[in-house]
Amino acid sequence: MGFFDKLKAGLGKTKNAIFGKIDSLLKSFTKIDEDLFDELEELLISADVGVGATTEILDNLRIKVKENKIKDCAQIREQLKEEIRALLGDGRGMDLSTKPSVILIIGVNGVGKTTSVGKIAHELKSQGKKVVVAAADTFRAAAAEQLSIWCDRAGVPMISQGAGADPAAVVFDAASAVKSRGADVLIIDTAGRLHNKKNLMNELAKIDRVISKELPGAARETLLVLDATTGQNAVVQAKEFREAADITGIVLTKLDGTAKGGIVLSINKELGIPVKFIGVGEKIDDMKPFVPAEFAQALFED
């Protein structure tokens, strides 16, 4: 099964939550009025599209209904698709324009951060890039062991030190390895702590200084891993992390296990941070770069 088929299957619950219920709703209305828009609003918010994104979609929908003199409720479905497509935008790819480039991975424990590091490493390697992974989550004893398993699966080297080591020291060793091996990308796994933002900020600042000194001019991405199954809590989490780090993109995991795939729209609207990778399964090739057009097609295709 190709990734698009996995994506389509993975978005099945979200598709049913949005369009399955909307189809039933539209059949129950004989005219387009505010009662219909109120029901649509409730359905979209329940699918974790978010208040801001839902408001924008429905405001635009009202304008299009008036401009195009739409009278048939069945036409609302197609117009709704267009508004969702527009809100998804064109997407923004990864900036890996230098050799080496650096990807910093942040996120709380339990969202799939460690597995995401392995899956992204595998994806980049499949693109022909030489990847090195730094196990800088030294706070959690089992983190390096788990990451090692995923790096073995991806076929990429991992640089680590003992539990409790200084994360910046691990990054220093990894930067040295990247230079000596002529690697294209350094992926850094960091500690999944948010309960103390000051510690997190200090830790990231130390890592930043090491990167700036050892890999000056390297293109950088800071990716926040979020669990799609948590819905709007993921948006709240992202807002908190944004206070501690300059986030350039989102990695959205576990889309296959939820009806809350509408969170992609909410993230786009509420945060203005592009989704850069999505995960739809447990296997190492079940995470790919986010392509809005593919996402929309998988969500809409019958």
N, C-alpha and C positions, 0 to 999 in steps of 0.2 A: 504494500500500500504506500503510495507516494504521500508527501507531506500535505498536499492540498486535500487529499481524501481524509487524512487524519484530522486536519483542521476542520473540515466540513462535519465529520463525525463528532469531533470534540465540541463544536459549537451547537450541537443538536439540542441540548437542554436550553441554551440561551435563545436559540431560534424559536423553540416552542414557547418559551416564556414571553417572548416579544410578539412574534408574528402568529403563532398558533392562537393565542388569546385575542390578538387584534382581529384576526379573520373572523372569529366567533362574534366579537363585538360589532364589527362592521355589518355583519349579517342581521344583527338585531336592531340596527338603526335604519330608518327610511329616509332621513334627511340629515344634512350636515349642520349641526348647531353646537352651542357651547356645552350642552350635556355630553355630546360625543367627544369634544376636546377634553372635557374633565375626565372622562373615562380613559382616554388615551394617555393623559398625564399620569393617572394612577398606575396604569400598566407599565409605562416606561420607567417610572421611578421604582416600581417593584422589581424590575429587571436590572436595577442598579445603574441605570443610565445617568442618574444624578439629577438634582433639581436644576442646576445651571444649564446642563446640556438639554434636558427635557424642555425647559422654557424656550431655549433658542430654537429647537426643532419645531415646537408647536407654534411659536410666533411666526416663523417663516412659512409654516404650513398654512396658517390662517391667511397670510398675504397671498400665497400661490392660489389658494382656493378662490379668493376674491378676484385676483388678476385673471385667472384662467376660467372663471365662472364655472367651477366644478360643482356639479349637483349630485353626482353619483357617488355614493359611499365607497364603492369598489375602487374608484380612482384614487382614493386616499392612500391606499396601500402602496401604490407605485410612487406617489409623491413623497410618502414617508421614507421610502427607500432612498430616494434622491437626497433628502435632507440628511439622512444618516451618512450616506456616502460623502456628502459635502463636509460634514462635521469631522469625519475621519481624516480629511486632508490627504496630502500626497506623501506624508511621512518623511522622515529624515534618517539617512543611513549613518553608519559609524564613520567617525573620522579616524582612519588608520593611515594617514597620509605620509607619515614619516617611518623610517626604519632605524630603531624600533619605535613602536607606538605602545602606549600603556592603557590598560583597562583596569580600573579600580572597581571592585565589586563590594557593595555594602548592602545591609539588610539585617533584620532581626533573625534570630535562630528559628527554624521551623517553617520558613517560607520557601525553602528549596534553594538557598543560596549556594551551598557547596555543590549540589548536583548541577546547578546552573553554570558554575565555573567550568565543570567538566564538559558539559554539553556545548558551551560556547567555544571552549578550546577545540573540541572535536569539529565543530562547524568551521572554524577558521582554518584548521588543519586541512579539512576537505577542500578548502579554497586554495590550497597550496602554500599556506603561510606556516612559517616555523614559529612555534609557540612555546613559551616557558611560563610555568605557573609558580607563583610565590604563595606559600602557605603561611600568611601573616595573621591568621586567626589563631593566635597562640593562647588565647584566654580560655578556650574550651579544650579540654584534654583530648577528646576524640576527633577534633576537627581535622587535624593533619592526616590522621589515619583514614578518615572517610574520604578526604580529598585525594589521597594517594590512590585509593581504589578507582575513583573516577578518572584520574590522570592516566592510570594504567589502561583503562578502557579506551580513552581518547588517544593513547599512544604519544603522550607529551611528557617531558620531564618536569618534576616538581622540586622546588628548592624549599627546604624547611630547616628548622632548628627544634630544640626540645620544647615541651610544654612550658609556658610561662616566659619564654624568651621575649626579648624586645621585638615587636613587629617591625619596627624601622630597621633593625639589624637584619631581619630576614629579607626585607626589600633591598637592602644594600647588597647582600649576597646574590639575590636574584638579578639585580641590575648588572652586577659583574658577570654573571653567567650569560645574560643576554648579549652583552658586548663581546665576550670571548667566543660565543657560539654563533654570532651573526644572526640572532633570532629577529623575527619580524614583529612579534607582539609579546609583551609581558602582561599576564593577567594576575592581578593581586587579590587574593581572598582576604577580607578583613573581619575583625571580630563583630559578632552580631549583637551589639549592645546599644540600647537607646534610653535605658532608664537613667543614665547619667550623661546628658548631652555634652557636658564640659569634658569628661574623660574621652568621649568619642571624638570631639573636636580637636583635643590635644593630640590624640593618637594619629588622626588623619593629617594634622599639621606636620607632625614629625615625619610621616611617610612622604608627604608632599615635598618637604625640604630635601629628603634623600633623593627623590626622583629628579628634582630640579638640579641638584648638584651632580648626580651620576649619569643622568640621561637628559642633559639640557636640550631644550627645543623639541622634545618628543611630543607628538600629538597625544592628547589624553581624553579618555572617556571615563566618567564616573557613573556607573549604572546601579540603580537601586532595584533590588529584587523584591517584588510584591506577590502575594498569594491571591489569585483571582477569587478564590472561594470566600475570602473575607469581605468582599464587596466594598461598601463605603468605608469600612475600617482601613482598607488599603490606602485610600485617599488621605485619611487622617494621618496615617503613618508616614506617608510621603511628605506631607506638610511639615511634620516634626523633623524628619531627616533633612529636609531642605534648609532648616535652621543650622544644621551642623556641617553640611557639605554642599558644594556646587554640583548638583545633580544634572547630568547631561542627557540621561535617558533612563527608561524603565524596562526592566525584565519582568514580564508577567507570566507567572507559572500556574499550572493546574487548571488551565482553561477547560480541559476536558472533563473536569469533575464538578462543574458548577453551571447553574442557570444564570450566573451573574456576569456573563461575558460583556454585558453592557458597560462594565466598569472601564473598558477601553475608551469609550466616549466620555465618561466622567473625568478620567485622568486627563484626556486631551483638553477638555473645557476648563476644568477647575484648576489644573496645575500648569498647563501650557508646556508640559514636559513630554517629548515624544516617546512613545513605546518603541523600543528598538529590537527586542526579542520576545517571542511568545513560545510557551511550552504547552504541548497538548498530550503528554504521556510520560511514562517512566523511562523509556529507552533513550540511549545516548543520542540518537538522531531525531528525537521528538521535540527539538527546539530549533527554531529557525529565525532569521531576521524578519521583523514585522513588515509586511507589505499591505498597506491599507486596502488597495484594490482587491487583493486576494481575500482579505478578511471579509470585506463587504460581499464579495461573490459567494464565499462559503456560508455567510449568514443568510443570504437571500435565495440562493439556488434551491429549487425544488428537487 
